[in-house]
Amino acid sequence: MEEVESEQLRSTGTFTGPRGHILHYNRVLPPATVSRCGLIVFLHGLGEYSSRYTNLFDELARHGWVVYAHDYVGHGLSEGDRMYFDRFDDVVADAESFIGFAKSDSQSTKPCVLLGNSLGGLVANFVVLRQTQLVDAVIFVAPGLDVPRTWLLHVQSAVASVLSAVFPKWRIVPGGDRNSSEEKMVSTASIHSYVQDIASQDKELQEFDGMGHLMLLESTRHQVFQSVGQWLHHRYHN
């Protein structure tokens, strides 16, 4: 099911997740005059929804990227109890299913890049841990790899030891991390340590001064947009 919002760029639709939930998604296509570089699948944060980031999607599409982003179960326009999921693994499984859907729906044969913001960064980690071949690269923005105890996200506490013990050894796809120097919601020390331990040699960490956790929504967000665009251009420009 799909509803077109713009003849050139934006559309919305639904797909059925592996547990039968009807999940809403946004899709943004490049203008017809722009050559396509590949596919980006975006994963949002806790309590958010995909259409919150349409400015980012539009910017990526203008540079040739097809962008897909779904609302997690219980988030946005997707089915489910509000901001609730039975298991974190279910969110990861939905994301894996959506990546496959996006590849098929877009008919893309070019690189697939996973872009995870906040909790979406944690989801992206587990996607690549479980199915390394599913994507060609991953970009994290303020990823929820670890959190101060003032932010009670028990799901992250439960899986943090698994990430630190296993994921850096398995990591082989290119990775980019964008983080704020004023970050309060996630642990910047853990992010630094994580990036250092990533096995892939194609990795990059960039920090932005004076920005908070929601870097992609701040008035200076275009600095982050530009940085992400440059990272992609360096690797996948036609």
C-alpha positions in Angstrom: 0.0 0.0 0.0 1.4 3.4 -1.0 0.3 7.0 -0.9 2.1 9.5 -3.0 2.7 12.9 -1.5 4.8 14.5 -4.2 5.2 13.5 -7.8 9.0 14.1 -7.7 10.3 13.1 -4.3 8.2 11.9 -1.4 5.8 9.0 -0.8 4.5 7.0 2.1 3.3 3.5 2.5 3.0 0.4 4.7 4.6 -3.0 4.9 4.0 -6.0 7.1 6.7 -6.8 9.6 7.8 -10.3 10.4 5.4 -10.5 13.3 2.4 -9.3 11.4 2.4 -5.6 12.4 1.5 -3.0 9.8 4.4 -0.6 9.8 4.4 2.8 8.2 7.3 4.1 6.1 8.5 7.2 4.2 10.3 7.1 0.9 12.1 9.9 -0.8 13.5 9.6 -4.3 16.1 11.8 -6.1 14.9 14.2 -8.7 14.6 12.7 -12.2 17.6 14.7 -13.4 19.9 13.3 -10.7 21.8 10.0 -11.1 21.1 7.6 -8.3 24.0 6.7 -6.0 22.3 4.0 -3.9 19.9 3.3 -1.1 19.9 4.7 2.5 17.8 3.1 5.2 17.3 5.4 8.1 16.5 4.2 11.7 15.1 6.8 14.1 15.3 7.1 17.9 13.1 6.1 20.8 9.7 7.8 20.9 10.3 9.3 17.4 8.9 8.7 13.9 10.5 8.7 10.5 8.8 11.8 9.0 10.5 13.9 11.7 13.6 13.8 9.5 12.3 14.7 6.1 14.7 17.6 5.8 17.6 15.1 6.0 15.9 12.8 3.6 15.3 15.6 1.1 19.0 16.6 1.3 20.2 13.1 0.7 17.8 12.6 -2.2 19.0 15.8 -3.9 22.5 14.2 -4.0 21.2 11.0 -5.6 20.2 8.8 -2.7 17.0 6.9 -2.4 15.9 7.1 1.2 13.6 4.7 3.1 12.6 5.1 6.8 10.0 3.2 8.8 8.3 3.9 12.1 9.1 1.2 14.7 6.3 -0.8 16.1 4.4 1.4 18.6 5.9 4.6 17.1 4.6 7.1 14.6 1.9 5.8 12.3 2.8 2.1 12.8 0.7 -0.4 14.7 1.3 -1.4 18.3 1.0 0.0 21.8 2.6 3.5 22.0 6.4 3.4 22.6 6.2 -0.3 23.6 7.8 -3.4 22.2 8.0 -6.8 23.8 11.7 -7.4 23.0 14.5 -5.3 21.6 15.2 -8.2 19.2 11.8 -7.6 17.6 12.8 -4.0 16.6 16.0 -5.4 15.1 14.1 -8.1 13.2 11.6 -5.4 11.9 14.6 -3.3 10.7 16.2 -6.3 8.9 12.9 -7.0 7.2 12.4 -3.4 6.2 15.9 -3.3 4.7 15.0 -6.2 2.5 11.7 -4.6 1.6 13.4 -1.3 0.7 15.9 -3.1 -1.5 13.1 -4.9 -3.4 10.8 -2.0 -3.6 13.4 0.4 -4.8 14.9 -2.2 -7.2 18.3 -0.9 -6.2 21.4 -2.7 -7.2 23.7 -0.1 -5.8 25.2 0.3 -2.3 22.9 0.1 0.7 23.9 2.3 3.6 22.3 2.1 7.1 21.9 5.4 8.9 21.0 5.1 12.6 20.2 8.0 14.9 20.2 7.6 18.7 18.5 4.3 19.5 18.6 3.7 15.8 22.3 3.5 16.1 22.0 0.6 18.5 19.5 -1.1 16.2 21.9 -0.6 13.3 24.7 -2.2 15.3 22.7 -5.4 15.9 21.5 -5.5 12.2 25.1 -5.6 11.1 26.2 -8.0 13.8 23.5 -10.5 12.8 23.6 -9.9 9.0 26.8 -8.3 7.9 26.1 -8.8 4.2 22.8 -6.9 4.5 24.3 -3.5 4.1 27.5 -2.0 2.5 28.2 0.7 5.1 26.7 2.2 8.3 26.6 5.7 9.7 25.8 6.5 13.3 24.6 9.9 14.6 24.7 10.2 18.4 24.3 6.4 18.6 22.8 4.9 21.8 25.7 2.5 22.4 25.8 3.3 26.1 23.9 5.8 28.3 24.4 7.6 31.6 22.4 6.0 34.4 20.2 9.0 34.5 18.6 7.8 31.2 16.8 4.6 32.2 16.9 2.6 29.0 17.2 -0.9 30.4 17.3 -2.5 27.0 20.7 -0.8 26.3 22.0 -2.0 29.7 21.1 -5.5 28.8 22.9 -5.5 25.5 25.9 -3.3 26.1 28.1 -6.1 27.2 27.3 -8.1 24.1 28.2 -5.2 21.8 31.6 -4.5 23.5 32.6 -8.1 23.6 31.5 -9.2 20.1 30.6 -6.5 17.7 34.0 -4.7 17.3 35.6 -8.0 16.2 32.9 -8.7 13.6 32.8 -5.2 12.1 34.0 -5.2 8.5 31.8 -2.7 6.6 32.8 1.0 6.4 31.6 3.0 9.3 31.1 6.7 10.1 30.1 8.3 13.4 28.8 11.8 14.0 28.6 13.0 17.6 28.1 16.2 19.6 30.7 17.6 22.0 27.7 18.6 24.2 26.2 15.2 24.3 24.2 14.4 27.5 22.0 11.5 26.5 24.5 8.9 25.5 28.1 8.2 26.6 30.7 9.9 24.4 33.5 8.0 26.1 31.8 4.7 25.1 31.4 6.0 21.5 35.1 6.9 21.3 36.1 3.5 22.7 33.7 1.7 20.3 35.0 3.4 17.2 38.6 2.8 18.2 37.8 -0.9 18.6 36.0 -1.3 15.3 38.0 -3.8 13.2 37.3 -2.1 9.8 40.1 0.3 8.8 37.5 2.5 6.9 36.1 4.3 9.9 35.7 7.9 10.9 34.6 9.8 14.0 33.6 13.5 13.8 32.3 15.7 16.7 30.4 18.9 16.4 30.8 21.7 19.0 27.8 23.2 20.7 25.2 20.7 19.5 23.0 18.5 21.7 21.7 14.9 21.3 19.2 15.7 18.5 21.9 16.9 16.1 19.8 16.2 13.0 17.0 18.5 14.2 19.0 21.5 15.5 19.3 24.9 13.8 22.8 24.0 12.8 21.8 20.5 11.5 23.1 21.3 8.0 26.6 21.0 9.3 25.9 17.4 10.1 24.0 16.9 6.8 27.1 18.2 4.9 29.4 15.9 6.9 27.3 12.9 6.1 27.0 13.9 2.5 30.8 14.2 2.2 31.4 10.8 3.8 29.0 9.3 1.3 30.4 11.2 -1.7 33.9 10.1 -0.9 33.0 6.5 -1.1 30.0 6.2 -3.5 30.1 9.1 -6.0 29.2 8.0 -9.5 
